Amino acid sequence: MESFVTAWEALSNLGRIAEGETILVHAAAGEIGSAAVQLAKSRGATVLATASGNNIENVLALGADFVFDYKLVDFEAEIIDVTASRGVELIIDFVGGFYLARNIRSLAPGGRLVQVGLLGRDDNAIIPLGTVLHNHLQLMGTVMKSRSQAEKRAMIGRFSDQVLTMMGKGLQPVVGALYSFSAASDAHRRMEAGGVFGKIVLGDFHE
């Protein structure tokens, strides 16, 4: 549930996604990214995404219109090409660091960037303020864990009112791997290695 609630908060309440907009979702094969792709398509957006090469077909299957292999191509250049140099209206980013300046340059005038995570583990990034000011851009940061209980309840309420009825009817959580509780250390190593499509789930599984 947290993956979809976080994705919806970033897209709707903060990002104010609108039908017909073009958006970019980074780390689209991850648990929140895969939710964001599905939710954005359900709201009538054109969805661009980044993922590793082995997950491109998986992300396309979620509804993304274009998926860029972040290891092989420059997403900034690809966006210029796909949008005829206009840029995208909204970016949902989980990487941060050296992505920040490229994200800002990839936004259309009036565009919004919602920073949800720091997978790049670098919170010191250069901001091209001239571009931010000239193009009237908006930069927002969010993370679930630092929210108050009241804020979390409000986020869940918005998700319940606006999205919950669609779960299982076109919107599906993506489970990439299942591990028993006794194999938790293996699950952590798998997560740290990266490249998993969707969530890694720990549980007590029986036939």
N, C-alpha and C positions, 0 to 999 in steps of 0.2 A: 504493500500500500504506500509506503513512504516514497518509493520511486515515482509513482504516478502523481502523488500529492505534490512532491517537490517540482516535478516537471510542469505540472499545471500552474503552480504558483509562479514559476519563472516565465512561462509563456503568456498566461492570461492576466493575472493580477499585476505583475511587474512589467512584463513585455507588451501587454495590451495587443496581442496578436489579432489581426483582422483578416477576414476572408479576402483572398486575392493577393495578399502580400507574399513576398519571397523571403524565406528565412534560412538561416544556416545553423545547423546543430553539429557541434563538435563532439567527438567521442560517441558517435551515434550507435555503436554496437554495445555500449555499456548499459547498465541497468536503468539509469535515468535518461540517458540519451535515446535508448530504444523506445522508452515511453514518450519522450518529447516528439520523436518523429511521428509516431502514431497519432498523438494528440493534435499536432500541427496539421496533419493531413485531414483529420476529422473536422477541422475548422476551415478547410478550404484554402490552405496555404500551399504554395509551391515550396517544396522542401529540398534544400541542398544539405549535404552532410559530409563529414569526414570520418574515415574508419581505416583500419588496416586492410591490406589487399585481400586477405582470406575471409573478411567479413563483408565485402562490398555487396555480394549477391544477397546476403542475409538482410542487410539494411535496405536494399532495393525492395525486397519482399515485404518489408514493413510499410512501404508506401513512398519512400524517398524518390524524388525525381532524378537527382544526380548525386552520386557518391564519389568523393575524391580520396584516393589513397594518400594519406598524409605522409607516408614514407617516400613516395615517389614523385608527387607533384606539389606545386605551390598553390595552396587553396586560394590565396589572394589573386593570383593570375587567372585561375579557373573561374572565379566569381566575376572578374572583369569580363571574361569571354562570355559566360553564360548570361549575364545580365546586360550585355552591351554597354559596359562601363558605368551603369547606374549604381550598382551595389545592391545590397539586401536591406530590407527594412528592420530586421531583427536578427540578432545572433545570440544563441544560447551556448555558453562556453564553460567547459569543465577543466580546461588546461591552464590558462593564464600564462604568466611569464612572457616569453618571447612571442606568444600569440597575440598579446594585447595590441601592439601597434598595428599589426597586420589586420586584426579584427576591425579596429577603428577605421583604417583606410578602406575596408571592405563594406562599410555601411553607406547606404544611400543618405542624402540630406534628410535630416530629421530622424535618422535611424536610432535604434536602441540596442544596447549591449547589456545582457544580464550575465554576470559572472557567478557561476554556481559552485565552482570548485577550483582546486589548484593541483591538478594531476602532474603538472610540470614541476611542482615543488619549488617554484621560484615566485616569491611575492614582491620582488623588486623588478619593476618593469617600466620601460620608457613609455610615456603617454604623449603622442603628438598633439599637444594642446591647440596648435593652430588649426588642425583639421577638426577637432572637437568644436571649437568656437565657430569656425567658418561654416560648418555644415549643421550646426545646432544639434549635436548628438547628445544622447543621454547614456550614462554609464551607471549601472546598478549592481550591487553585490548582495548575495543572499546565501544563507546556509541554514539548514533546519535545526541543527543542534544548539545554536545560540539563541533560538527563539524562546520567548517566554511560553508558559503553558497556555495562556490566553491566546497568544498569537498562533500557536500550533492548533488549538481548537478552531480558530477562525479559518486557518488554511484547510483543515479537514472539512469544515462546514462548506466552504466554497467548492471543494472538490465533490463532496457528496451531492450538493444541490445542482451542480453544473455538468458533472461527468459520470458519476457512479452508475447511473442507469445504462450507460453505454458499455460498461465492462462486460466482456463475454460476447458482445454484439459488434465486433469489429475492432475492439481494443483488447489486447491480450498481454499479460505480463510474459516476458521472455525468460525462461529458465535455461541457463547454459550448462549447468553441471550440478549434480546432486552428490552430497557427501554425508556420511553418518557422523554423529557427534564424535565418535572415536577417531575419525579421520580429519579432525578440524585442522591439524597442522598441515596436512596435504592440501586442504582447501585454501589455506592462507598462502601457501607456496604457489598454487595455481593462480590465485588472484594477483600476487605480486609479479608473476610472469607476464600477465596481461594477455590480451587477445581473446578473452572469453566473450562469447556473444550472449549478452543478458546477465542475469543474476547467478551467483553461486549460492546454492541453498544448502544449509545444514539441517539435518532432521533425523528422526527415528523412522526409517523407511522399512516397510514390510511388503512382501508380495501380496 
